[in-house]
Amino acid sequence: MRENHSLPFTKLLCPFNKNSTLFNLYKTCESGSGWSAYNGRCFRFFNFLHSWIDAEKQCLGYDGNLASVHSYEEYTFIQDLIKSHTQVCDGVSFMVFCSQEGTWLWSDGSKLNLEIWAPGEPNNYNRNENCIVMNYQCDNWNDYSCDVEKPFVCVKKWRNLTLHHLLIDGDSPQ
């Protein structure tokens, strides 16, 4: 085989003989772009301040949304992603998520199926806390005003399938 690809997630193997073709299909985040893959999605931390709406607009520009969290493992991955990009003290909130009053929804429209609230939260202080912030070093969330500017994490689907065409040459060294 002339090429060896170590990233394939899905292989389509066709019966082959000498000079046959092998198609190697996989999905991934763009290499070197700052996006990190986890569980079928690409995440990117932005260490500059935006309100919820401006952060969501930024994410939409990448064909994504503000990050939604659907499992504790995914939450831990995002915490680690943030830690790998910034050196900050404890007590700083990072990610801004969205809700609709009374019903918490992520900006991609999915329901909040994981709740990691701090004690006494959500409390909708001053009836103006319709977003969620998290502290990357704590295991809880707080409802917060969507107008407060915070660093944020975007998420998008893996890029489209990439097709690699490999020529199998029976006479070439393995």
C-alpha positions in Angstrom: 0.0 0.0 0.0 1.4 3.4 -0.9 -0.3 5.4 1.8 -1.3 4.7 5.4 -3.9 6.8 7.0 -4.3 6.6 10.8 -7.4 8.7 11.2 -10.1 6.7 9.5 -13.3 6.3 11.5 -15.3 4.5 8.8 -13.7 2.4 6.2 -15.4 1.2 3.0 -13.4 -1.8 1.9 -14.0 -3.2 -1.5 -12.7 -6.6 -2.6 -9.5 -6.0 -4.3 -6.8 -7.6 -6.3 -3.6 -6.3 -7.7 -4.0 -2.6 -8.7 -7.4 -2.4 -7.0 -8.7 0.7 -5.2 -9.4 1.2 -1.5 -11.6 4.1 -0.5 -11.0 5.5 3.0 -13.8 7.7 4.4 -13.5 9.7 7.6 -14.7 12.9 9.3 -12.6 15.3 11.2 -12.1 18.9 12.3 -9.9 21.1 10.2 -6.2 20.4 11.0 -4.4 23.3 12.6 -7.5 25.5 12.8 -8.0 25.6 16.6 -10.9 23.2 16.5 -10.8 20.1 18.7 -12.9 17.0 18.0 -15.0 15.3 20.6 -17.9 12.8 20.1 -18.7 13.8 16.5 -18.4 17.5 16.9 -15.7 20.2 16.7 -15.2 22.6 19.6 -13.2 25.9 19.7 -12.5 28.2 22.7 -12.5 31.9 22.0 -10.6 33.9 24.7 -12.2 37.2 24.0 -15.3 38.9 25.4 -18.7 38.9 23.8 -22.3 39.1 24.9 -24.3 36.0 24.3 -25.8 37.4 21.0 -22.4 38.5 19.7 -20.8 35.2 20.7 -23.6 33.3 18.9 -23.1 35.5 15.8 -19.4 34.6 15.9 -20.2 30.9 16.1 -22.7 31.2 13.3 -19.9 32.6 11.1 -18.2 29.3 11.5 -21.3 27.3 10.6 -21.8 26.5 14.3 -23.5 27.6 17.5 -22.4 28.3 21.1 -21.5 25.0 22.6 -24.3 22.8 24.0 -23.5 20.2 26.6 -25.3 16.9 26.6 -23.3 14.7 29.0 -21.0 15.1 31.9 -18.1 13.6 29.8 -18.7 16.3 27.2 -18.7 19.0 30.0 -15.3 17.6 31.2 -13.9 17.7 27.7 -14.9 21.4 27.4 -13.4 22.2 30.8 -10.1 20.7 29.6 -10.3 22.5 26.3 -10.6 25.8 28.2 -7.8 25.0 30.6 -5.5 24.2 27.6 -6.0 27.7 26.2 -5.8 30.0 29.1 -4.2 30.6 32.5 -6.8 32.2 34.8 -7.7 32.2 38.4 -10.5 30.3 40.0 -13.9 32.1 40.0 -13.9 33.3 36.4 -16.8 32.2 34.2 -16.2 31.3 30.6 -18.9 29.9 28.5 -22.2 31.6 27.7 -25.2 29.5 26.8 -28.8 30.5 26.0 -32.2 29.9 27.4 -35.8 31.0 26.8 -37.5 32.3 29.9 -38.7 29.3 32.0 -37.5 26.7 29.5 -33.8 26.2 29.1 -32.7 25.6 25.5 -29.3 25.6 23.9 -28.8 28.0 21.0 -28.9 25.1 18.6 -32.5 24.4 19.8 -31.7 21.3 21.8 -33.1 20.8 25.3 -31.0 21.2 28.4 -30.7 17.5 29.4 -27.8 17.9 31.8 -28.1 20.2 34.8 -25.1 21.1 36.8 -26.5 24.1 38.8 -24.7 25.7 41.7 -26.7 25.6 45.0 -29.6 28.0 44.8 -29.4 28.3 41.0 -31.0 29.1 38.7 -32.5 32.1 40.5 -33.1 34.6 37.7 -31.7 37.4 39.8 -33.4 40.8 38.9 -35.5 38.7 36.4 -32.6 39.2 33.9 -30.7 35.9 33.9 -31.6 34.0 30.8 -28.2 32.6 30.0 -25.8 30.2 31.7 -22.2 30.6 32.6 -19.8 28.0 33.9 -16.5 28.2 35.7 -14.1 25.8 34.2 -12.7 24.8 37.6 -16.0 24.2 39.3 -18.6 21.6 38.5 -21.6 23.9 38.4 -23.4 26.5 36.4 -25.0 29.8 37.2 -27.8 31.6 35.4 -26.5 35.0 34.2 -27.4 38.1 32.2 -27.0 37.5 28.5 -25.6 41.0 28.1 -22.5 40.3 30.3 -19.5 39.8 28.0 -17.6 36.5 28.5 -15.2 34.2 26.6 -17.1 31.4 24.9 -16.9 28.1 23.1 -18.4 27.4 19.7 -19.3 23.9 18.4 -20.0 22.7 14.9 -20.5 19.4 13.1 -17.5 17.6 11.7 -16.7 18.6 8.2 -18.1 16.6 5.3 -16.8 13.2 4.5 -13.3 13.3 3.0 -12.6 10.7 0.4 -9.1 9.4 0.0 -8.3 7.3 -3.0 -5.6 4.7 -2.4 -4.2 2.5 -5.2 -3.3 -0.9 -4.1 -0.3 -2.1 -6.1 0.5 -5.8 -5.5 4.1 -5.2 -6.6 4.8 -2.3 -4.1 6.5 -3.0 -0.8 4.1 -3.2 2.2 
